[in-house]
Amino acid sequence: MEAIKKYFAAISVYPMKLKMRDMVVHETSDPEVVVAEWDYDGLVTTTGKTFRVSNITVTRVRNGKIVASRDYHNHAVLAAVMGRLPSVVEAMSKSSAR
């Protein structure tokens, strides 16, 4: 739980407003695992840019507590609206050249 609080505290400083829409929760054959997918309608508060980004999370819950969670987002969209896409592409190019 502390790791989740720390993560959300860190991203709360981003200049973005997000509104969740169209959430769908999928049950799996494993009773501990839930898959959820949704979109965010977003606004970059410093530039006024709006965007939509898709997300999916795979969460494992045991005894009422989240014990593992993997979140997947369209990072290219997020980097682009924050003006960071060129640096992300450059970093990826450097790591793939190794």
N, C-alpha and C positions, 0 to 999 in steps of 0.2 A: 504494500500500500504506500509506503514511504517513497518508493521509486516512482510510482504513478504521480503522487503529489509533486515531487521534484520536477518531473517532466512537464506537467501542466503549468507549474510556476515559471519554468524557463520559457515556454512558448507564449505565455501571457504577455510578455513584453513586446512581442511582434506587433507591428502597426496594422493589424488585421481585425476585421469583424467577420465572423463566420456564422451562417445560419444553416442548420442541418435540414435536409429535405429528402423525401423518398427513402426512408430507412426500411430495409427488408432484413429480417432475422431468419436464418436457416438453422434448423435443428440438424444434428448429425447422428450417426449411429453410435457415437461415443457420447454418453450422457453428460460428460464433463465439458464437452467442446461445443461452442456456439460460433457460428459465422454470421457476421453482420456486414451489410453493404449499404452505403448511402452516398449522397452528394452533399457538398457544401456550396452554397452561394456565398461568395466572399467579396469583401471590399477592402482594398488597401487604403487605410485612412490617410496616409501621407500623400497619396497621388490621386485618389478618387477612382483608381482602376477597379473594375468589377471582374469577377471570374467565377467559374464553376469548376470544381475539382471532385473527382470520384475517389472513394475510399473503401477499403475492406479491412476487417479485423477478424482474426481467429483468436478466440479467447478460451482459456481453460479455467474452469471454476471448480474448486474442491472445498467442500465444507463451507460454502457460502463466501469463499474468498478467491479472488483472482490469483492464480498461481503462475500463469503465463499468458502473454498476449503478444501477438505479432500484428502490426498495423502496416498497411500498404496504401500509399497515396500516389497520385500522379505528381511526382517531384518536379518534373519538367514544367508543369503548369505553375506550381508554387514558386519555383526559381525564376520563371519568366516574369510573373507579376511583381516579384520583389526586385527585379532588375539584376538578378544574380545568375541568369542562365549562361552568359559567356564564361564566367569563372567556373561554373560547374562543368561545362563542356571541356574547358581547358584542363581541369583537374582529372576528369575522366580520361582524356587523351593521354595525359602523362602517366596515369596508372596502367593504362592498357599497353603502353609502349614498353613497359618493363619486361 
